[in-house]
């Protein structure tokens, strides 16, 4: 999922450099959204993903 965030970030940078402001803004927003979702999923998997038997 972090890969998608990086891809959208690169698209936003290239589009901004070429002068496509609307596309750059949308791609930057998508990159932030995907990155936020990925961080939340990583934190949740760290909290709930442990299967350690309690003695």
Beta strands, then each sheet from edge to edge (+ up, - down):
end
